[in-house]
């Protein structure tokens, strides 16, 4: 479970995204073809928490993954987490297609 301060920050960043903006601690996640997949990073007491979401679809902001970064080395996303994000993005695309009638 994320600490309260982290949940507040990430919740606010998602609210900003829903309103069409971009929170100052949000950045595009590389490897996903532009700024449609974003990441909010929040640090709390020496731990790092990440939430990945997409704004590619008009009807909703889809949260793809939220996790605590375990490795203290490097900034890269662990392979398993990256695969989870890719799979959930495909699922969000399917849901969006179903909601909009394939548009």
C-alpha positions, -999 to 999 in steps of 0.1 A, spaced: 0 0 0 12 35 -9 18 60 20 -10 87 24 13 115 10 21 95 -21 -15 86 -27 -25 122 -23 2 134 -48 -6 107 -74 -44 112 -70 -39 149 -76 -17 142 -107 -45 119 -121 -71 146 -114 -50 171 -133 -47 146 -162 -85 141 -162 -89 179 -165 -65 179 -195 -34 191 -178 -1 176 -168 12 176 -132 47 190 -127 60 156 -115 47 138 -146 68 128 -175 63 109 -207 74 72 -204 99 64 -231 93 35 -254 56 41 -259 55 64 -289 52 98 -276 35 115 -247 4 93 -245 18 71 -217 29 90 -187 45 83 -153 42 101 -119 71 95 -96 68 101 -59 94 97 -32 86 91 5 110 83 33 137 69 9 112 48 -11 102 55 -47 66 50 -60 56 51 -96 22 52 -113 19 48 -151 -12 60 -169 -24 68 -204 -43 98 -218 -44 84 -254 -81 79 -253 -107 107 -252 -132 89 -229 -109 82 -199 -76 83 -182 -65 47 -177 -41 38 -149 -19 10 -162 3 2 -133 12 15 -98 42 0 -79 70 7 -55 104 7 -72 126 -19 -53 159 -15 -70 181 13 -57 202 13 -89 192 29 -121 160 45 -132 148 19 -156 116 0 -152 120 -37 -143 111 -60 -172 81 -76 -155 66 -42 -147 72 -31 -183 54 -62 -196 25 -56 -173 22 -20 -185 23 -31 -222 -4 -57 -216 -26 -33 -197 -22 -7 -225 -34 -32 -250 -64 -39 -228 -71 -2 -225 -70 1 -263 -95 -28 -265 -119 -12 -240 -116 21 -257 -124 6 -291 -154 -12 -276 -167 20 -260 -163 41 -291 -175 16 -316 -141 10 -331 -133 47 -338 
